[in-house]
């Protein structure tokens, strides 16, 4: 009987390599490896595939990471710059709208000020 874990435990790259090497040494027995290390079958399978195609470097979790500018193509650099400019423009628009509303509320002569 397989019991699923309810708590996420992040595995270091050396630990992932150890798990994958164990799996490879045991003729790609994902189920045995999953049971021994208490990691899901699917996770072992994914790590083994990544390890076989890219070595230990393939086991690095790159989610949410940006490429360094040196690795970007010209198109990727332009897209990143465009995204940044759009964000700056949106921030300026929001700031202008806020100041406009602030000016209106002050000009309206709010009578809530008491001394």
Residue pairs with C-beta under 8 A, 6 or more apart in sequence:
2 34
2 35
4 40
5 38
5 40
11 19
11 39
13 56
13 59
13 60
16 47
16 51
16 59
17 51
17 56
17 59
19 33
19 37
19 39
19 44
19 47
20 44
20 47
20 48
20 51
20 59
22 33
22 36
22 37
23 29
23 30
23 33
23 44
23 48
24 48
24 51
26 32
26 33
28 48
30 41
30 44
30 45
30 48
31 41
33 39
33 44
34 40
34 41
34 43
34 44
37 44
47 59
50 58
50 59
51 58
51 59
66 80
67 76
69 77
72 80
